Amino acid sequence: MIETIHTILAFIVAIALLVAIHEYGHFIVARKLGIKVEKFSIGFGPALFSWRGKDGEVEYIIAAIPLGGYVKMLGENPDEQGEGVQTKLSEEDLARAYNRQPVWKRASVAVAGPLFNFFFAIIAYMCVGWLGQTVMPPVVGAVAPGSVAEQAGLMAGDRLQKLDGQVLHSWQAFEESLKSTVGTEISLDFERNAVHSMVHMPVSIFEKDALLVNVAEDALGLSLGSQVWVDSVVQDSPASVAGLKKGDQIIRADGTDVGTVRDLIRSIQTHADQPLMLGVLRDDTHLQLQVVPKADTEGGVGRVGVHLMSKPLAEPILYRMGVWDGMLYGFTRTADMTVLTVQVLGKMVTTAISPENLGGPIAIAQLAGRTADLGLVSFMTFLALISVNLGVLNLLPIPVLDGGHLVSLVLEKLRGKPLSEVILERMQLFGILMIGMLMVFAFYNDLMRLFRG
């Protein structure tokens, strides 16, 4: 119960903060450009709290449903654009009405919300860099047999120092740097027994990892390495018959050292209905257990009925950036996450990535709770990522979103006059339907993930 409350509170704080930043962008730019703002609301539905600013012009609202917000400007809605309504306004108010402003001013207001989301992400990532991140050191833990890395002469224990001249402060930095080198040849500086060396390796192109999450392992055969443990054994499974027990550490498979969970899974899958000898460490005792993976009905790959867990061989370290490096990190990380978000959306549209990966409010709430548990730096990283996503999504050319509004303003500029109220209303309805279906689909994905555990 306490965990659920904590998750809900973290979710409300995250959404309210990011919505407030987005809407403040619209609000402050509108005010600076002389447009009259009537309401500034965080949340939808009934108002929980409301008050007027010092000038008495803007009503500030905290509403009951913290899943959005809005800025209400004079003359913004179609029903306020009729002559009957406008004749009741003073000349001063008419001059400040949103619909009376030139296209560039209205476009500036529309784009300000997403831009403020990107600005927030930049600042958040800067703070993350300055406060320090827990990272894995760039030390090779395992080299896959026959891999590009093994052929180049790399070995477990090598400390990676530079990739194409770029300093590597962590394994994560190594992975991020590799993403931009797929399909090229790299130079890699490393240290072994206090001796500095350099190797050149091709980074092959591969299709199975659409997001390039494990380039080091998939393309080069390099990994951090880990200890692989048995977390649980399915009753009457091949693993149970072989004598595997919870807490066993699997060291070797078919005479080859097990460096990662993926190494072990590959060995099991390729030994369908064939005996596989496992080297196991149990309570400081070395055992040799023979298991016969059972071929599944889908692809004929081997399964043994065991759940695995792993622990990295290297211990994490705290990495803090200097003032300048932290500032640079804020901009580069935000740019990288923006590009990645666009790529993910594109791959979802083309089904290169399953749309089932789309998360809704439940998934966001769960992530908010988990990252809040991990501390301020993790929570700020989460906020920055969600802020980038909000910025990108709001710039999509969908009516009711800021990007759709920008499209209508471009059309108005090209035509030399505003779109008709009928067209605007139809565009709004189309946009609402699209967003509604997307939200329902994302919520459905959340529920399916919950039911599947």
URHUNOR-V503716 format. One record per residue. N is the residue number from 0. SS is DSSP state (A for helix, B for strand, O for the rest). Layout:
BEGIN
N,SS / N,SS
END
This chain:
BEGIN
0,O / 1,A / 2,A / 3,A / 4,A / 5,A / 6,A / 7,A / 8,A / 9,A / 10,A / 11,A / 12,A / 13,A / 14,A / 15,A / 16,A / 17,A / 18,A / 19,A / 20,A / 21,A / 22,A / 23,A / 24,A / 25,A / 26,A / 27,A / 28,A / 29,A / 30,A / 31,A / 32,O / 33,O / 34,O / 35,O / 36,B / 37,B / 38,B / 39,B / 40,B / 41,B / 42,B / 43,B / 44,B / 45,B / 46,B / 47,B / 48,B / 49,B / 50,B / 51,B / 52,O / 53,O / 54,O / 55,O / 56,O / 57,O / 58,B / 59,B / 60,B / 61,B / 62,B / 63,B / 64,B / 65,B / 66,B / 67,B / 68,B / 69,B / 70,B / 71,B / 72,B / 73,O / 74,O / 75,O / 76,O / 77,A / 78,A / 79,A / 80,O / 81,O / 82,A / 83,A / 84,A / 85,A / 86,O / 87,O / 88,O / 89,O / 90,A / 91,A / 92,A / 93,A / 94,A / 95,A / 96,O / 97,A / 98,A / 99,A / 100,O / 101,O / 102,A / 103,A / 104,A / 105,A / 106,A / 107,A / 108,A / 109,A / 110,A / 111,A / 112,A / 113,A / 114,A / 115,A / 116,A / 117,A / 118,A / 119,A / 120,A / 121,A / 122,A / 123,A / 124,A / 125,A / 126,A / 127,A / 128,A / 129,A / 130,A / 131,O / 132,B / 133,B / 134,B / 135,O / 136,O / 137,O / 138,B / 139,O / 140,O / 141,B / 142,B / 143,O / 144,O / 145,O / 146,O / 147,A / 148,A / 149,A / 150,A / 151,A / 152,O / 153,O / 154,O / 155,O / 156,O / 157,O / 158,B / 159,B / 160,B / 161,B / 162,B / 163,O / 164,O / 165,B / 166,B / 167,O / 168,O / 169,O / 170,A / 171,A / 172,A / 173,A / 174,A / 175,A / 176,A / 177,A / 178,A / 179,O / 180,O / 181,O / 182,O / 183,O / 184,B / 185,B / 186,B / 187,B / 188,B / 189,B / 190,B / 191,B / 192,O / 193,O / 194,B / 195,B / 196,B / 197,B / 198,B / 199,B / 200,B / 201,B / 202,O / 203,O / 204,O / 205,O / 206,O / 207,O / 208,O / 209,O / 210,O / 211,O / 212,O / 213,O / 214,A / 215,A / 216,A / 217,A / 218,A / 219,A / 220,O / 221,B / 222,B / 223,O / 224,O / 225,B / 226,B / 227,B / 228,B / 229,B / 230,B / 231,B / 232,B / 233,O / 234,O / 235,O / 236,O / 237,A / 238,A / 239,A / 240,A / 241,A / 242,O / 243,O / 244,O / 245,O / 246,O / 247,O / 248,B / 249,B / 250,B / 251,B / 252,B / 253,O / 254,O / 255,B / 256,B / 257,O / 258,O / 259,O / 260,A / 261,A / 262,A / 263,A / 264,A / 265,A / 266,A / 267,A / 268,A / 269,O / 270,O / 271,O / 272,O / 273,O / 274,B / 275,B / 276,B / 277,B / 278,B / 279,B / 280,B / 281,B / 282,O / 283,O / 284,B / 285,B / 286,B / 287,B / 288,B / 289,B / 290,B / 291,B / 292,O / 293,B / 294,B / 295,O / 296,O / 297,O / 298,O / 299,O / 300,O / 301,B / 302,B / 303,O / 304,O / 305,B / 306,B / 307,B / 308,B / 309,B / 310,B / 311,B / 312,O / 313,O / 314,O / 315,O / 316,B / 317,B / 318,B / 319,O / 320,O / 321,O / 322,A / 323,A / 324,A / 325,A / 326,A / 327,A / 328,A / 329,A / 330,A / 331,A / 332,A / 333,A / 334,A / 335,A / 336,A / 337,A / 338,A / 339,A / 340,A / 341,A / 342,A / 343,A / 344,A / 345,A / 346,A / 347,A / 348,A / 349,O / 350,O / 351,O / 352,O / 353,O / 354,A / 355,A / 356,A / 357,O / 358,O / 359,O / 360,A / 361,A / 362,A / 363,A / 364,A / 365,A / 366,A / 367,A / 368,A / 369,A / 370,A / 371,A / 372,A / 373,A / 374,O / 375,A / 376,A / 377,A / 378,A / 379,A / 380,A / 381,A / 382,A / 383,A / 384,A / 385,A / 386,A / 387,A / 388,A / 389,A / 390,A / 391,A / 392,A / 393,A / 394,O / 395,O / 396,O / 397,O / 398,O / 399,O / 400,O / 401,A / 402,A / 403,A / 404,A / 405,A / 406,A / 407,A / 408,A / 409,A / 410,A / 411,A / 412,A / 413,A / 414,A / 415,O / 416,O / 417,O / 418,O / 419,O / 420,A / 421,A / 422,A / 423,A / 424,A / 425,A / 426,A / 427,A / 428,A / 429,A / 430,A / 431,A / 432,A / 433,A / 434,A / 435,A / 436,A / 437,A / 438,A / 439,A / 440,A / 441,A / 442,A / 443,A / 444,A / 445,A / 446,A / 447,A / 448,A / 449,A / 450,A / 451,A / 452,O
END
